[in-house]
Every structure is written in C-alpha cells, then in structure tokens.
C-alpha cells in the first residue's frame, strides 16, 4: 500500500513577506528533493479540498474563523509574527482540508500512512486567535474530524517541533479522546508546556509535555520516545496517530537550538510508525509544522518517508541511544506522567 502525500502549489501561495522564516521556499526546496527521491514512485498523491467552516468550528471560535476569512484577497497582520497575504486564507483552508483528506485515505485503506506538506502551519493557532505563524490548527482539525465525523475514540498527537504546540494543548486540554505528547525546547517561544500541565477534568493525564534545554541530540530524543512515549502509547492504544512534524529541532535550523540530525528524525518516525503498526494498524500521518532551514527540512522529510516505508537505516541510532543515560528532564516528565500512566 502506498504512502499518501498532500502537496500542491496552493501551499506556496501563503507568503508572510520577504525575510519571514516561514516562507514558500520551505516547500519549493522540499518539492525539488522529493522529485529526485526514488521512493516517490511508491507514493500516491491525495486530492485536496477546503475545510468547511463547520469543520473548523470544531476547534476554533466563529470569531476567529471570520477574522482569518476577512484577510482573503487582501492580507494583513494578526500579530508581529503572524501575517496573511492575499491567498493565505485559501491556503489555510486547503491545509486543513488536505490533511483531513489524507487521514480519510489512511482510514479507508487507500494509503497506509502519509505526509501532508502543507502551509501555513498550525500547532500554535489557538481556539480564538492566530499566532506563531499559524492561522488554523490543522492537526487538531484532523483529530476532531477523526473523532466527530469518523467515529474514532482515541487519537494520539505526537509533536516534535522545537516549539510547544500551545494551541493543540489548549484545544484538547479537557479531552480524553486525544492524547497530546510534546517534546519542545524550554524556555522558548511560546513559553508554555511545563511538565505539570497534564490536562484537566476528563482530560487529566492526556497531555504530556517534555520541556528540554537546548542542545538535545538524536539519542536524547530517541530515549524520550522509547522510554516515555512508547509505554504510554501502549496503554492508551490509539486508533490513529498524527504527528506535528516540525523540523526546527534540526541541528542546522536558524530558530531552534537542538541537535537532531536528518537520520534522527527518521528514527523518531520509525518509532511512531512501529507503534502505529501495533495498534492502528499502521495509520500514522505526519503534517508539516516548523522548519526554517529548507535544505535540512527536505533531507529530514526524505528520512521520515524512508522510515515510514520500512527502511532500517535509523536502527543504528536507536541502538546507540540505549547506552545514553536518561536526562533529568526526561525523568521529570516521566514522574509527572506516572500519576496517570505506568512509566
């Protein structure tokens, strides 16, 4: 069964402006790398559609949806970092809608798993406002679609972006139907994501944050995934896995200060892919978040695709990580999570 891909020139029509790090070049370079990738022949391009206002309203307020729609054809500013161009609203609708089409294709057995190369990104978008380069929260729109329209009961969102997905956390903080797991640099924008934030009410225990200091390596991240994400996932038993795949934790990225390599992202994808095979079966979809060195992001994307395709190239990194001592930051997150999970 092929890997599904969402990619289209519409996503390059979102242009926050000259010198903005979240630029169309991110996808132009990714397209160039994909065109040369031998595995592209084993992929299937998934059709696009726009998200409806009703679908967006599952996670966003009507006021927020209307504020983004008001930028259609003219552009404008939401805050100092978050800008819309004339086509940004259309691109944002297709970003959320394209991701929903991809998860539907995986759920219906048309593709095994997939990658959504969409812009604008989403995980900072809050229920009532845009922020952090993000207009609509794509990954939460897809998760809500799986819960509300497709009848699933348990969705796992893994977020390895260097920034905490404060919007994703806020949207599902009271929701046991979504388990949110985030690794992120701290202290760093947006200043959220402490280990103590574990969810609330019926969602208590279903929000796991692993805030990390700068300089964390492939082995550090792999240990966190193997020692914390894997046992929690095995208890949660997700029916679908979504990944907020930001590549700004790459060692070459201009915004983050982490040390993940191309192959490191492949290893994380392989771990998540193995979990998906165990429970979903195999249904895992990555959606693009951050990543501001286009070449490093493109190389990492290829590694992720190779990992989803079953390539074992990342296995050496996983073996190496077993000899690395767990950091006190990982231990702190595990201690917090142990109130609800056996870790």
SVG drawing of the C-alpha trace seen along z (x, -y; Angstrom):
<svg xmlns="http://www.w3.org/2000/svg" viewBox="-21 -44 47 49">
<polyline fill="none" stroke="black" stroke-width="0.4" points="0.0,0.0 1.4,-3.4 2.4,-6.4 -0.1,-9.2 1.3,-12.7 -0.6,-16.0 1.4,-18.6 0.3,-21.4 1.4,-24.8 -1.5,-26.4 0.5,-26.0 3.2,-28.2 0.7,-31.0 0.8,-31.8 3.5,-34.4 4.1,-36.1 6.5,-38.5 10.2,-39.0 12.6,-37.8 10.0,-35.9 11.4,-32.5 8.1,-30.7 8.4,-31.2 7.2,-29.4 10.9,-28.4 10.3,-25.7 8.1,-23.8 9.9,-24.7 13.0,-23.0 11.0,-20.1 9.4,-19.6 12.9,-19.6 14.2,-16.9 11.0,-14.8 11.3,-14.9 14.7,-13.3 13.7,-10.7 13.5,-7.2 10.7,-6.3 8.3,-8.9 7.1,-6.3 5.7,-4.3 3.6,-7.2 0.1,-8.3 -0.9,-12.0 -4.0,-12.7 -6.6,-15.1 -7.2,-18.4 -10.3,-20.0 -11.1,-23.0 -12.1,-22.6 -15.6,-23.9 -16.4,-26.5 -18.3,-23.8 -15.2,-21.6 -13.0,-24.5 -15.6,-25.3 -15.0,-22.0 -11.7,-23.6 -12.0,-27.3 -14.4,-30.0 -16.6,-31.6 -15.0,-34.9 -11.5,-33.5 -12.6,-31.8 -14.2,-35.1 -11.1,-37.1 -8.9,-34.8 -11.6,-34.9 -11.6,-38.7 -7.9,-38.6 -9.0,-36.8 -7.8,-38.7 -6.0,-41.4 -3.8,-40.0 -2.9,-41.7 -1.4,-41.2 -2.6,-39.1 0.4,-39.9 4.0,-40.9 5.0,-37.3 1.8,-36.2 0.9,-37.6 -1.5,-36.8 -1.0,-37.5 -3.9,-37.7 -4.0,-33.9 -3.3,-32.9 -6.9,-32.2 -7.4,-29.9 -4.1,-28.1 -5.2,-27.7 -8.5,-26.1 -6.7,-23.7 -4.1,-22.9 -6.7,-21.8 -8.9,-20.1 -6.0,-18.4 -4.9,-16.9 -8.4,-15.6 -8.5,-14.0 -5.2,-12.3 -6.4,-10.9 -9.6,-9.7 -7.5,-8.0 -5.4,-6.2 -8.5,-5.3 -10.2,-3.9 -7.2,-1.8 -6.4,-3.8 -2.9,-4.6 -1.0,-3.0 0.2,-6.3 1.2,-9.7 2.8,-13.1 1.0,-16.5 3.3,-19.1 1.0,-22.0 1.4,-25.6 0.5,-27.7 1.5,-25.5 -0.9,-25.1 0.0,-24.0 0.2,-27.5 -3.2,-28.5 -5.4,-28.9 -9.2,-28.3 -9.8,-32.1 -6.8,-33.6 -3.9,-33.0 -0.3,-33.2 3.2,-31.8 3.0,-31.8 -0.2,-29.6 -3.7,-30.5 -5.8,-27.4 -4.7,-24.5 -4.5,-21.8 -3.6,-18.8 -6.5,-19.5 -9.0,-19.9 -7.9,-16.5 -8.1,-14.9 -11.6,-16.4 -12.6,-15.1 -11.5,-11.6 -13.5,-11.8 -16.6,-13.6 -17.0,-12.5 -15.3,-9.2 -16.3,-7.8 -12.9,-7.1 -12.4,-7.3 -8.7,-7.6 -6.2,-9.7 -2.6,-10.3 -0.9,-13.5 2.9,-13.5 4.5,-16.9 8.3,-17.0 8.5,-20.6 11.1,-22.7 8.3,-24.9 5.5,-23.8 2.2,-23.4 0.2,-25.6 -2.8,-25.7 -3.0,-22.0 -2.7,-21.7 -5.4,-24.3 -7.9,-22.8 -7.7,-19.3 -6.8,-20.0 -10.1,-18.7 -10.4,-15.9 -9.6,-12.2 -10.2,-11.3 -6.8,-12.9 -3.5,-12.1 -1.1,-15.0 2.6,-14.3 5.1,-17.2 8.9,-17.5 10.0,-21.1 12.8,-23.5 12.3,-25.4 12.5,-28.2 11.5,-29.2 8.5,-30.6 5.6,-30.5 6.6,-30.0 4.1,-27.2 4.3,-23.4 5.6,-22.6 5.6,-19.0 2.8,-20.0 0.4,-20.7 -1.2,-17.2 -4.8,-18.0 -7.9,-18.9 -11.2,-17.3 -11.9,-14.3 -8.7,-15.2 -6.4,-14.8 -3.4,-12.7 -3.9,-13.0 -1.5,-15.9 2.2,-15.1 4.9,-17.7 8.7,-17.1 10.3,-20.6 14.0,-20.3 17.0,-22.6 19.0,-23.5 21.5,-21.0 19.5,-17.8 20.7,-15.1 19.3,-12.3 19.9,-9.9 18.2,-12.2 15.0,-12.4 15.1,-8.6 15.4,-7.8 12.4,-10.0 10.3,-8.4 11.4,-4.8 11.1,-5.3 8.1,-7.5 6.0,-7.8 6.1,-4.0 4.9,-2.8 2.2,-5.4 1.0,-4.7 0.8,-1.0 -1.6,-1.8 -3.6,-4.3 -4.0,-2.1 -4.6,-4.8 -6.7,-4.2 -4.9,-6.8 -1.6,-8.6 -1.0,-12.2 2.4,-13.8 3.0,-17.6 6.3,-17.2 8.3,-20.4 11.9,-20.2 13.1,-23.3 14.8,-21.0 17.3,-20.2 20.9,-20.9 21.1,-23.3 17.9,-25.3 18.1,-29.0 15.5,-29.4 15.9,-26.3 18.9,-25.3 18.6,-21.5 20.9,-18.9 18.7,-16.4 20.1,-15.1 18.3,-14.1 18.6,-10.5 17.4,-11.4 14.0,-12.5 13.9,-9.2 14.4,-7.3 11.6,-9.2 9.3,-8.4 10.2,-4.7 9.3,-4.6 6.0,-6.2 5.4,-4.0 6.1,-0.9 3.6,-2.0 1.0,-2.6 1.6,0.9 1.0,2.3 -2.3,0.5 -3.8,-1.4 -2.9,0.7 -0.2,-1.3 -2.2,-4.5 0.1,-7.4 0.1,-10.8 2.8,-13.5 1.8,-17.1 4.4,-19.8 4.8,-22.4 8.1,-24.4 11.5,-24.0 13.4,-27.0 16.5,-25.6 14.7,-24.4 17.5,-22.0 17.8,-20.4 14.0,-20.1 13.8,-18.5 16.5,-15.9 14.7,-15.1 11.4,-14.7 13.0,-12.1 14.3,-10.3 10.9,-10.3 9.4,-8.9 12.0,-6.2 11.2,-5.2 7.5,-5.0 8.4,-2.8 10.2,-0.4 13.8,-1.4 16.0,-0.3 18.7,-3.0 17.7,-4.6 18.1,-1.4 21.7,-2.1 20.7,-5.4 18.1,-3.6 20.7,-1.1 23.2,-3.9 20.5,-5.7 20.1,-2.7 23.6,-3.5 22.7,-7.1 21.6,-7.9 18.1,-9.4 18.3,-13.2 16.8,-14.7 14.3,-16.5 13.1,-13.2 12.9,-11.8 10.9,-14.8 8.4,-14.4 8.1,-10.7 7.5,-11.3 4.7,-13.7 3.1,-11.3 3.4,-8.4 0.4,-9.9 -1.7,-8.5 0.4,-6.0 2.7,-3.2 6.1,-4.5"/>
</svg>
